[in-house]
Amino acid sequence: MNLTIRKSKMISFRLSPEEYQTLKDTCELQGVRSISDLARTAMQKLIASGWQPVPLSDEVRDLRNRVRMLSLQLDQLSTAVHRGRGNGEEGG
């Protein structure tokens, strides 16, 4: 990592005390100078790996499909219960 480049941009996010302590401990174990250096290196590696987040639209589509399947199963169950009652069976 090039330490001579002045870094002037900042990103901020909140952590729980446990998350923060884990990052501090990791810095000590890995010999990393600061949490900023650890986070910067981790983000650079993530970007270099070609990792892509799953688009929210894909997740919504998957959820819609699951809801459709559950709805169909519920309709089938409801039909089966009504047929059972129509045949004189006790419905509980």
N, C-alpha and C positions, 0 to 999 in steps of 0.2 A: 504494500500500500504506500502511496506517495504522501509523505507527511509534509512536504514543502508547499503543497497546494492549500491556500487559505480557504477555509470552509466558512461560508457566511449564511447559508440557508439552514433553516431549522424546521424539524418536524416534531410535533409534540403529541403524546398520547398518555392516557392514565393507566396505572397498574395498581393491582392490589399490593399490600405490603409483602405478601408471600411471593408474588411474581417478581417484585423488585429485588427481594433478597436472593431469589434464585438467580437472577441476572448478575447480581454482585458476586455471588459465589462462583458462578460460571466464569466471570472475568478473572477472578483470583486463580481458579484451577487451570484456566487456559493461558494465563499470563497476558491477558488483554488489558491494555492501559485503562480503558473506561467502558462504561455501558454504551456510550455513543459509538465507540469503535466497534464493539461487539455487534450492535444493531446495524451499523453501516455495512460491516463485512457480511453479516447474515443476509441482508437485503440484496447486496451485490451478487452473492452466490445464488440466491433464489432467482434473480433476474437472469443470470447467466445460464441457469439450468433450463430455461425455456418454460418454466412453470406458468401455467395460465389458470386463473380462477374459473370456476364453473359459472357461466353467466346466470344471473338471477332468473332470466326468462326460461332457461332449461330446468331450473329447480321448480319453478311455478308450473311448467308443463308436466313435470313428473308428479307433482302433487295433484294436479287436476286429473291425471290419469288414474291415480290411486283412489281419488274420491269417486270417479266414475265407476271403477271396479267395485268399491264398497257399496255404492248405490245399487248397482246391478245385483250384488249378492243380497242386499237387504230386500230388494224387490222379490227375488226368488224365495227368500225365507218367508216373507209376508204371504206370498202366493201359496206356499206349502202349508202354512198355518191355516189359512182360510179354507183350503181344500180339505184339510184334516177336520176342521170344525163342521164343514158341510157334509162330511161322511158320518156324522154322529159321534166322532171321537171326542173325548174330553180334552179341553185345552189347558188344563192346569189351573 
